[in-house]
Amino acid sequence: MKHVTRRNFLQSAGVAATVALAQPSVSFAQGEPSKTLPAPIARLKSRRSEASPITVAERQQRIDQARRLMADNKLDAIMVMGGTSLVYFTSIRWFMSERTFAMVLPAKGAPFYVCPAFEEDRAREQIANGPGGNNPELRLWQEDESPYQRIAEGLKDRGITAGRLGLEETVRYVFNEGVAKAAPALQIVSATPVTAGCRMIKSAHELQLMTLANQITLAAYEAAYLSTKEGMTQHDFGHLVDAAHQQQGFQGGASIQVGENSALPHGSAKPQVIREGTILLMDGGCRVEDYESDISRTVVLGKPTDKMKKVFEIVHRAQSAALAAAKPGVQCQAVDAAARKVIVDAGYGPDYKHFGHRVGHGIGMDGHEWPYLVRSNTTILAPGMCFSDEPGVYIRGEFGVRLEDDMHITAQGADLFTPQSPSLEEPFGRG
């Protein structure tokens, strides 16, 4: 059976008629049976069984690597609070509030946890799911007591009354200040060399999860694209993307920008309607066992103009140039420079004029994480690092084109998790 292309679909649907999908936010968001879904989305299969969780042993290996990096960076301990780094090392998911919950990992000796006393049972339950086990050292504080004193006491018991304590980069200032007052002899510094030093190099298991996340998002985009009807709003299309992710067993979505709003890299919230001949830019992803995808696709409903096709081709070449430049031993900034040169040489310069953002960011458990592919970043690429590759050309008042796929550095160069979009006419390469 011949694959239904976007152009075939529009012709058979009758693009001259304005047809909006009836209440997509109701039909899709509440998990209606697949028979209520457009056929391209209903055909998608769940891939939940392909996602295997990170094991306790893997998290222990991460702690061991953190300690090696602590020694290299002359840190006596690090403190991690609610967020992805806490999940990375411990599997603990803790909502950040004004109440201190922290894991303190010394360079030598067992980690300890500081927790509100009334949260003890919940904390023990979560700690037991990771390397902390069933008998962790848990230092409790009552509502009228200082959690920072508990941190200072735990460090003192490990012989750390002075020296260097690294704080994970998302720790709020109020907690930094509290620890500094409770342990004034400590030098409080950044733990980024340790936390990012661990997280920026992905294991084979992490790469597997990220591959799955990217495949799911790309399949969701294509199914949504094939389900589009002229007259839909950007929110209607967004609901299609949501539903296509859910059909595959995961939560995901995308920001949708139409027409001249696609020239704003992060778009506009104003109402937008999809019409034939207009560019639609989708940007989003999903999360698989805590690992994220981040993909952008630029498509046109109907026939693109020659200018649209020319700009798409320039951006495609820029994306390819960045991919070719991303090799072990190369500085991060060289990847940005390779893509930017293509765009500037094609007449869309100078410099940041029409390509106003860096070419890529690190990606993993956070959509944006260390390191970044941007001018002045001299970090050296190494196998296992993962990035977005997302050049764009944005022409204010007309349209924008961005192509984004995620890539990982290998010993030989860089590989994309998903194939590049070949053209505006066949953005998913299935013509």
C-alpha positions as CSV (number, residue, x, y, z in Angstrom):
1,M,0.0,0.0,0.0
2,K,1.4,3.4,-1.0
3,H,2.3,5.6,2.0
4,V,0.0,8.6,2.4
5,T,2.1,11.7,2.0
6,R,1.2,15.1,3.4
7,R,0.4,16.4,0.0
8,N,-1.8,13.4,-0.8
9,F,-3.6,13.8,2.5
10,L,-4.3,17.5,1.9
11,Q,-5.6,16.8,-1.6
12,S,-7.9,14.0,-0.4
13,A,-9.1,16.0,2.5
14,G,-9.9,19.0,0.4
15,V,-7.8,21.9,1.6
16,A,-10.1,24.5,0.2
17,A,-12.6,23.7,3.0
18,T,-11.9,24.9,6.5
19,V,-12.3,21.9,8.7
20,A,-11.3,22.0,12.4
21,L,-10.9,18.9,14.5
22,A,-13.8,18.8,17.0
23,Q,-12.7,19.4,20.6
24,P,-9.3,17.8,20.4
25,S,-8.4,18.8,23.9
26,V,-11.3,16.8,25.3
27,S,-10.9,13.8,23.1
28,F,-7.2,13.3,23.5
29,A,-6.3,14.7,26.9
30,Q,-8.6,12.4,28.7
31,G,-7.4,9.2,27.1
32,E,-10.4,8.3,25.1
33,P,-10.3,5.0,23.2
34,S,-8.1,4.9,20.2
35,K,-11.1,4.8,17.9
36,T,-11.7,8.5,18.6
37,L,-8.2,9.3,17.4
38,P,-7.2,10.2,13.8
39,A,-6.0,7.1,12.0
40,P,-2.3,8.1,11.8
41,I,-2.3,8.4,15.6
42,A,-4.5,5.4,16.3
43,R,-2.0,3.2,14.4
44,L,0.8,4.0,16.8
45,K,1.7,1.3,19.2
46,S,2.8,1.5,22.9
47,R,6.5,1.2,23.4
48,R,6.5,1.2,27.2
49,S,8.0,-2.2,27.4
50,E,11.1,-1.0,25.7
51,A,12.0,1.4,28.5
52,S,14.0,-0.3,31.3
53,P,14.6,1.8,34.5
54,I,18.0,2.8,35.7
55,T,19.2,0.2,38.3
56,V,20.5,0.7,41.8
57,A,23.9,-0.6,40.7
58,E,24.0,2.0,38.0
59,R,23.3,4.8,40.5
60,Q,26.0,3.4,42.8
61,Q,28.5,3.6,39.9
62,R,27.5,7.2,39.5
63,I,28.2,7.9,43.2
64,D,31.6,6.2,42.8
65,Q,32.4,8.4,39.8
66,A,31.3,11.5,41.7
67,R,33.8,10.7,44.4
68,R,36.6,10.4,41.8
69,L,35.6,13.8,40.4
70,M,35.5,15.2,44.0
71,A,39.1,14.1,44.5
72,D,40.1,15.6,41.2
73,N,38.5,18.9,42.1
74,K,39.6,18.9,45.8
75,L,36.0,18.8,47.2
76,D,35.4,17.3,50.6
77,A,31.7,16.8,50.1
78,I,28.8,17.8,47.8
79,M,25.2,18.6,48.7
80,V,22.4,17.9,46.4
81,M,18.7,18.9,46.9
82,G,15.5,18.2,45.0
83,G,15.9,18.0,41.2
84,T,17.3,15.9,38.5
85,S,20.7,15.5,40.1
86,L,19.2,14.1,43.2
87,V,17.2,11.6,41.0
88,Y,20.4,10.8,39.0
89,F,22.4,9.7,42.1
90,T,19.7,8.4,44.5
91,S,16.3,7.9,42.6
92,I,14.7,10.2,45.2
93,R,12.1,12.5,43.8
94,W,11.6,15.4,46.2
95,F,9.6,18.5,45.6
96,M,11.6,21.7,46.4
97,S,10.1,23.9,49.0
98,E,11.3,26.1,51.8
99,R,11.9,23.0,53.9
100,T,15.4,21.5,53.6
101,F,15.8,18.0,52.3
102,A,19.3,17.2,51.2
103,M,21.7,14.4,50.4
104,V,25.2,15.1,51.5
105,L,27.9,12.9,49.8
106,P,31.3,13.1,51.4
107,A,34.4,12.2,49.4
108,K,35.0,9.5,52.0
109,G,32.4,7.8,54.2
110,A,28.7,7.1,53.8
111,P,26.3,9.7,52.5
112,F,23.7,11.2,54.9
113,Y,20.3,12.7,54.4
114,V,18.8,15.7,56.2
115,C,15.0,15.6,56.3
116,P,12.0,17.3,58.0
117,A,11.0,14.9,60.9
118,F,7.4,14.6,59.8
119,E,8.7,13.4,56.3
120,E,10.8,10.5,57.7
121,D,8.6,7.7,56.5
122,R,8.4,9.1,53.0
123,A,12.1,9.8,52.9
124,R,13.0,6.2,54.0
125,E,10.7,4.8,51.4
126,Q,12.3,6.7,48.6
127,I,15.9,6.3,49.8
128,A,15.4,2.5,49.9
129,N,14.8,2.5,46.1
130,G,18.4,3.7,45.5
131,P,21.9,3.1,46.8
132,G,20.9,4.5,50.2
133,G,19.3,1.2,51.1
134,N,17.0,0.3,54.0
135,N,19.2,1.7,56.8
136,P,20.4,5.2,55.7
137,E,21.8,7.8,58.0
138,L,18.9,10.2,58.3
139,R,19.3,13.4,60.3
140,L,15.9,14.8,61.2
141,W,14.9,18.3,62.2
142,Q,11.7,19.5,63.8
143,E,9.9,22.6,62.5
144,D,11.5,24.9,65.2
145,E,15.0,23.5,64.6
146,S,17.8,24.3,62.1
147,P,18.3,21.9,59.3
148,Y,21.6,23.6,58.6
149,Q,22.9,22.6,62.0
150,R,22.1,19.0,61.1
151,I,24.2,19.3,57.9
152,A,27.1,20.9,59.9
153,E,26.9,18.1,62.4
154,G,26.9,15.4,59.8
155,L,30.0,16.9,58.2
156,K,31.7,17.3,61.5
157,D,31.1,13.6,62.3
158,R,33.0,12.8,59.1
159,G,35.9,15.1,60.1
160,I,34.8,17.9,57.7
161,T,34.7,21.2,59.7
162,A,36.7,23.1,57.2
163,G,37.6,22.4,53.5
164,R,35.4,22.7,50.5
165,L,31.7,21.8,50.2
166,G,30.3,21.8,46.7
167,L,26.6,22.8,46.2
168,E,24.7,21.5,43.1
169,E,23.9,24.4,40.8
170,T,20.2,24.5,41.4
171,V,20.4,24.8,45.2
172,R,18.7,28.0,46.2
173,Y,20.6,30.9,47.8
174,V,18.6,30.6,51.1
175,F,20.0,27.1,51.6
176,N,23.5,28.2,50.6
177,E,23.3,31.0,53.2
178,G,22.0,28.7,55.9
179,V,24.8,26.2,55.5
180,A,27.4,29.0,55.4
181,K,26.2,30.4,58.8
182,A,26.0,26.9,60.4
183,A,29.5,25.9,59.2
184,P,31.4,29.2,58.8
185,A,34.8,27.5,58.4
186,L,33.7,25.7,55.2
187,Q,34.4,27.1,51.8
188,I,31.2,26.7,49.7
189,V,31.9,26.3,46.0
190,S,30.1,24.9,42.9
191,A,29.6,21.2,42.6
192,T,29.1,21.5,38.8
193,P,32.5,19.9,38.0
194,V,31.2,16.8,39.8
195,T,27.5,16.8,38.9
196,A,27.9,17.9,35.3
197,G,31.1,15.9,35.1
198,C,29.1,12.8,35.8
199,R,25.9,13.6,33.9
200,M,27.4,14.9,30.7
201,I,28.9,11.4,29.8
202,K,26.0,9.1,29.1
203,S,26.2,5.3,29.5
204,A,25.0,2.8,27.0
205,H,21.7,2.4,29.0
206,E,21.2,6.2,29.0
207,L,21.8,6.4,25.3
208,Q,19.2,3.6,24.8
209,L,16.6,5.5,26.7
210,M,17.3,8.7,24.8
211,T,17.1,6.9,21.5
212,L,13.7,5.6,22.4
213,A,12.6,9.1,23.6
214,N,13.6,10.6,20.3
215,Q,12.0,7.9,18.2
216,I,8.8,8.3,20.0
217,T,8.7,12.1,19.5
218,L,9.5,11.9,15.9
219,A,6.8,9.3,15.3
220,A,4.4,11.5,17.3
221,Y,5.2,14.5,15.1
222,E,4.7,12.6,11.9
223,A,1.3,11.2,13.0
224,A,0.2,14.6,14.1
225,Y,1.3,16.1,10.8
226,L,-0.7,13.5,8.8
227,S,-3.7,14.2,11.0
228,T,-3.7,18.0,10.4
229,K,-6.6,19.8,8.7
230,E,-6.6,23.4,7.5
231,G,-8.3,25.7,10.0
232,M,-6.9,24.1,13.1
233,T,-5.3,26.3,15.7
234,Q,-1.9,25.8,17.1
235,H,-3.6,24.4,20.2
236,D,-5.5,21.8,18.1
237,F,-2.2,20.7,16.5
238,G,-0.6,20.6,20.0
239,H,-3.3,18.2,21.2
240,L,-2.5,15.9,18.3
241,V,1.1,15.8,19.3
242,D,0.1,15.1,22.9
243,A,-2.2,12.3,21.8
244,A,0.4,10.7,19.6
245,H,2.9,10.6,22.5
246,Q,0.2,9.1,24.8
247,Q,-0.7,6.5,22.2
248,Q,3.0,5.3,22.4
249,G,2.8,5.2,26.2
250,F,4.6,8.3,27.2
251,Q,3.8,12.0,28.1
252,G,5.1,14.4,25.6
253,G,4.1,17.5,23.6
254,A,5.3,20.4,21.6
255,S,5.1,24.2,21.2
256,I,3.5,25.1,17.9
257,Q,4.1,28.3,16.0
258,V,2.4,29.2,12.7
259,G,3.3,31.6,9.9
260,E,5.1,34.7,11.0
261,N,5.2,33.5,14.6
262,S,7.7,30.8,13.5
263,A,10.2,33.6,13.1
264,L,10.2,33.9,17.0
265,P,12.5,31.1,18.2
266,H,10.3,30.4,21.2
267,G,7.1,31.7,19.5
268,S,4.1,33.6,20.6
269,A,1.0,32.8,22.7
270,K,-1.4,34.7,20.5
271,P,-4.1,32.8,18.6
272,Q,-2.8,31.2,15.3
273,V,-4.7,29.3,12.6
274,I,-3.1,26.8,10.2
275,R,-3.7,27.7,6.6
276,E,-2.5,26.2,3.3
277,G,0.9,27.5,2.3
278,T,1.9,28.6,5.8
279,I,4.9,27.3,7.7
280,L,4.3,25.4,11.0
281,L,7.2,25.0,13.4
282,M,6.9,22.4,16.2
283,D,9.4,22.1,19.0
284,G,9.1,19.7,21.9
285,G,9.8,16.2,23.2
286,C,9.0,13.6,25.8
287,R,10.6,11.9,28.8
288,V,11.4,8.2,28.9
289,E,12.6,6.9,32.3
290,D,13.7,10.5,33.1
291,Y,15.6,11.0,29.8
292,E,14.4,13.6,27.4
293,S,14.1,14.2,23.7
294,D,14.1,17.6,22.0
295,I,13.1,17.8,18.4
296,S,12.0,20.6,16.0
297,R,10.4,20.1,12.6
298,T,9.4,22.8,10.2
299,V,6.6,21.9,7.8
300,V,4.4,23.6,5.2
301,L,0.7,22.7,4.7
302,G,0.4,22.6,0.9
303,K,3.0,24.0,-1.4
304,P,6.0,26.0,0.0
305,T,7.3,29.1,-1.7
306,D,10.7,29.1,-3.4
307,K,12.1,31.3,-0.5
308,M,10.8,28.8,2.1
309,K,12.5,26.0,0.3
310,K,15.8,28.0,-0.1
311,V,15.9,28.8,3.6
312,F,15.1,25.2,4.6
313,E,18.0,24.0,2.4
314,I,20.3,26.5,4.1
315,V,19.3,25.4,7.6
316,H,19.6,21.7,6.6
317,R,23.2,22.3,5.4
318,A,23.9,24.1,8.7
319,Q,22.6,21.2,10.7
320,S,24.8,18.8,8.6
321,A,27.8,21.1,9.1
322,A,27.4,21.0,12.9
323,L,27.0,17.3,12.9
324,A,30.2,16.8,10.8
325,A,32.1,19.2,13.2
326,A,31.1,17.4,16.4
327,K,34.0,15.0,17.0
328,P,35.9,13.9,20.1
329,G,38.7,16.4,20.9
330,V,36.9,19.3,19.3
331,Q,35.8,22.3,21.4
332,C,32.1,22.9,21.8
333,Q,32.3,26.3,20.2
334,A,33.6,24.9,17.0
335,V,30.3,23.1,16.4
336,D,28.4,26.4,16.7
337,A,30.9,28.1,14.4
338,A,30.5,25.4,11.7
339,A,26.7,25.9,11.5
340,R,26.8,29.7,11.8
341,K,29.3,29.9,8.9
342,V,26.9,28.2,6.6
343,I,24.0,30.5,7.5
344,V,26.1,33.7,7.3
345,D,27.7,32.7,4.0
346,A,24.2,32.1,2.6
347,G,23.4,35.8,3.3
348,Y,21.6,35.4,6.6
349,G,24.1,37.2,8.7
350,P,26.0,38.9,10.1
351,D,26.6,36.7,13.0
352,Y,23.4,36.4,15.2
353,K,21.1,38.6,13.0
354,H,18.9,35.8,11.6
355,F,20.3,32.9,13.8
356,G,20.0,34.4,17.2
357,H,20.7,31.4,19.5
358,R,23.4,28.9,20.0
359,V,23.4,25.8,17.8
360,G,22.8,23.4,20.6
361,H,22.6,22.5,24.3
362,G,23.5,19.4,26.3
363,I,20.5,17.1,26.9
364,G,19.8,14.2,29.2
365,M,17.7,14.2,32.3
366,D,17.1,17.9,31.7
367,G,16.1,19.3,28.4
368,H,19.0,21.8,28.7
369,E,22.0,20.7,30.6
370,W,25.8,20.9,30.5
371,P,27.7,21.4,28.2
372,Y,26.5,23.9,25.6
373,L,27.5,24.3,21.9
374,V,28.1,28.0,22.0
375,R,30.8,30.5,21.1
376,S,33.5,30.8,23.9
377,N,32.8,27.4,25.3
378,T,36.1,25.6,25.1
379,T,34.9,22.3,26.7
380,I,36.3,19.4,24.7
381,L,33.8,17.0,23.2
382,A,34.1,13.4,24.4
383,P,32.2,10.1,23.5
384,G,28.9,9.8,25.4
385,M,28.1,13.5,25.4
386,C,24.6,14.4,24.0
387,F,23.4,17.6,22.4
388,S,20.7,19.2,20.4
389,D,21.7,20.2,16.9
390,E,19.3,23.0,16.0
391,P,20.3,25.8,13.7
392,G,17.6,28.1,12.4
393,V,17.0,31.1,10.1
394,Y,14.3,33.5,11.4
395,I,13.0,36.3,9.1
396,R,10.8,38.6,11.2
397,G,7.4,39.3,9.8
398,E,7.6,36.4,7.4
399,F,8.6,33.0,8.8
400,G,11.3,31.0,10.5
401,V,12.8,27.5,9.8
402,R,14.5,25.5,12.5
403,L,15.6,21.9,12.3
404,E,16.5,20.1,15.5
405,D,17.6,16.6,16.2
406,D,19.6,15.3,19.1
407,M,23.0,13.7,18.6
408,H,25.5,11.8,20.7
409,I,29.3,11.9,20.3
410,T,30.9,8.6,19.4
411,A,34.6,7.6,19.1
412,Q,34.3,8.4,15.3
413,G,32.2,11.5,15.3
414,A,28.6,12.2,16.1
415,D,25.4,10.3,15.3
416,L,21.8,11.6,15.3
417,F,19.2,9.8,17.3
418,T,16.7,10.5,14.5
419,P,17.1,11.1,10.8
420,Q,17.3,14.6,9.4
421,S,14.2,16.1,7.8
422,P,15.0,16.0,4.1
423,S,12.6,18.7,2.7
424,L,9.6,20.8,3.3
425,E,7.6,18.8,0.9
426,E,8.4,15.5,2.6
427,P,9.5,16.5,6.1
428,F,9.5,12.9,7.4
429,G,11.2,11.4,4.3
430,R,8.5,9.0,3.4
431,G,7.4,10.2,0.0
